[in-house]
């Protein structure tokens, strides 16, 4: 049996919360801080945090090139908040900011307000279920999606969870709540469930 290890990019941000969520689901999960770490995993979560800092450190460590290569080869990658910004091909209000440029979406940084304007809403999420409590903190907004991007959930008329083949991206923080359905969905993308490990 192939050993399936899921990684959480641990250069900056709230990677520990994602790691704990994966551990609650009884998946072998590691923090990815080097290219060698990245080569061990079958799927990767890019957490929330400071997208400019994560992007800069990813380039300095060489992770950026390996991540883009693996993602283009089909490795599932899930970006939350800052992670979504880094997956996006276009950042509307910071067009010169570095990103991995993998998903055909345009995002706008901090479009849902400042830290003090954080909020929670219940979302109906396609293929996951209803009443998912989504936590938005300085969240980016998806303002444009390409044809290959499937919208899984919307809030106030805008997409907040989208999928493009092996890539998943969301504006909100499922790792800060107790509902693990989005992480379970990502694990299904990784194939853990089908391999009999999860």
C-alpha positions in Angstrom: 0.0 0.0 0.0 1.3 3.5 -0.9 1.9 5.5 2.2 -0.2 8.7 2.0 1.2 11.7 3.9 -0.5 15.1 3.7 1.5 18.2 4.2 0.8 21.7 5.6 3.1 24.4 4.3 4.7 25.7 7.5 6.7 28.8 6.5 4.3 31.3 8.2 0.7 31.6 9.3 -1.8 29.2 11.0 -0.4 25.9 9.8 -0.6 24.3 13.2 -4.4 24.5 13.1 -4.6 22.7 9.8 -2.2 20.1 11.1 -4.4 19.4 14.1 -7.5 19.2 11.9 -5.7 16.5 9.8 -4.6 14.7 12.9 -8.2 14.6 14.2 -9.1 12.9 11.0 -6.3 10.3 11.7 -4.2 11.2 8.7 -0.5 11.2 8.8 0.4 14.8 8.4 3.6 16.8 8.4 4.7 20.4 8.4 6.4 21.2 5.1 9.4 23.6 5.5 11.8 22.3 2.9 11.8 20.9 -0.6 12.6 17.5 0.9 9.5 17.7 3.1 7.4 18.6 0.1 8.6 15.6 -1.9 7.3 13.3 0.9 3.6 14.4 0.7 0.8 13.4 -1.6 -1.3 16.6 -1.0 -0.6 20.0 0.5 -2.5 22.7 2.4 -1.3 26.3 2.1 -2.6 28.1 5.2 -3.7 31.6 6.0 -1.2 34.1 7.0 0.7 36.8 5.2 0.7 35.9 1.5 3.7 38.2 0.7 5.8 36.6 3.4 4.8 33.0 2.5 5.5 33.6 -1.1 8.9 35.2 -0.4 9.9 32.3 1.9 8.6 29.7 -0.6 10.9 31.2 -3.3 13.9 31.5 -0.9 13.6 27.8 0.1 13.0 26.5 -3.4 9.6 25.2 -2.4 7.8 27.5 -4.9 9.2 25.8 -7.9 8.7 22.3 -6.5 5.2 23.1 -5.4 4.2 24.4 -8.9 5.8 21.4 -10.6 4.0 18.9 -8.3 0.6 20.8 -8.6 0.9 20.8 -12.4 1.6 17.0 -12.3 -1.7 16.6 -10.4 -0.9 16.8 -6.7 -3.9 18.1 -4.8 -3.3 21.5 -3.2 -5.7 23.4 -0.9 -5.2 27.1 -0.3 -7.1 28.9 2.5 -7.2 32.7 2.7 -3.5 33.7 2.1 -3.1 30.3 0.5 -5.9 31.1 -2.0 -4.1 34.4 -2.9 -0.9 32.4 -3.6 -2.8 29.9 -5.8 -4.5 32.6 -7.9 -3.3 33.7 -11.3 -4.3 37.3 -10.7 -4.4 39.6 -7.6 -6.6 42.5 -8.6 -5.5 45.1 -6.0 -1.8 43.9 -5.9 -1.1 43.0 -9.5 2.7 42.8 -9.0 2.6 40.5 -5.9 4.1 37.1 -6.4 1.8 34.1 -6.6 2.2 30.5 -7.7 -0.2 31.4 -10.5 -1.9 28.0 -10.6 -5.7 28.6 -10.5 -7.6 30.6 -13.1 -9.1 33.0 -10.5 -8.7 36.7 -9.8 -8.8 37.6 -6.1 -8.9 40.8 -4.2 -6.9 40.9 -0.9 -8.6 41.9 2.4 -11.9 42.5 0.5 -14.1 41.4 3.4 -12.7 44.0 5.7 -10.0 44.4 8.4 -9.3 42.0 11.4 -11.9 43.7 13.6 -14.5 43.1 10.9 -14.1 39.3 11.0 -17.3 37.3 10.9 -18.9 33.9 10.7 -21.6 32.6 8.4 -23.2 29.3 7.6 -22.5 28.2 4.1 -24.2 25.6 1.9 -21.3 23.9 0.2 -21.8 21.7 -2.9 -20.7 18.1 -2.4 -20.0 18.8 1.3 -23.3 19.9 2.8 -25.1 22.7 4.4 -24.7 24.8 7.6 -20.9 24.8 7.4 -19.7 27.5 9.8 -17.2 29.6 7.8 -14.9 32.0 9.6 -13.7 35.0 7.6 -10.7 37.0 8.8 -9.2 39.7 6.6 -10.4 37.4 3.8 -9.7 37.7 0.1 -12.6 37.8 -2.3 -12.8 35.8 -5.6 -13.8 38.4 -8.1 -13.4 36.3 -11.3 -13.3 32.6 -12.2 -12.2 31.0 -15.4 -14.3 28.4 -17.2 -12.6 25.4 -15.6 -13.2 26.6 -12.1 -16.1 25.1 -10.3 -17.8 27.2 -7.6 -18.6 25.0 -4.5 -19.9 27.8 -2.3 -20.9 31.4 -2.4 -21.4 34.2 0.2 -23.2 37.4 -0.6 -23.2 36.5 -4.3 -19.4 35.9 -4.5 -17.6 32.5 -4.7 -15.8 31.6 -1.5 -14.8 28.0 -2.2 -13.8 26.9 -5.6 -12.1 23.9 -7.2 -10.1 23.6 -10.4 -9.3 19.9 -11.0 -6.7 19.0 -8.3 -6.7 22.5 -6.8 -9.1 23.8 -4.0 -9.2 27.3 -2.7 -11.3 29.1 -0.1 -11.7 32.6 1.4 -12.5 31.3 4.9 -10.7 29.3 7.7 -12.2 25.8 8.3 -9.2 25.0 10.5 -10.5 27.4 13.1 -13.8 25.7 13.6 -14.8 22.2 14.7 -16.5 21.1 11.5 -13.9 19.0 9.5 -16.0 18.5 6.4 -13.9 20.7 4.1 -10.7 18.9 5.3 -12.4 15.6 4.6 -13.4 16.7 1.1 -9.7 17.7 0.5 -8.6 14.3 1.8 -11.0 12.6 -0.7 -9.2 14.7 -3.4 -5.9 13.3 -2.2 -7.3 9.8 -2.4 -6.6 8.9 1.2 -10.1 7.4 1.6 -9.9 5.3 -1.5 -6.5 3.9 -0.5 -8.0 2.5 2.7 -5.9 4.7 5.0 -8.7 7.0 5.9 
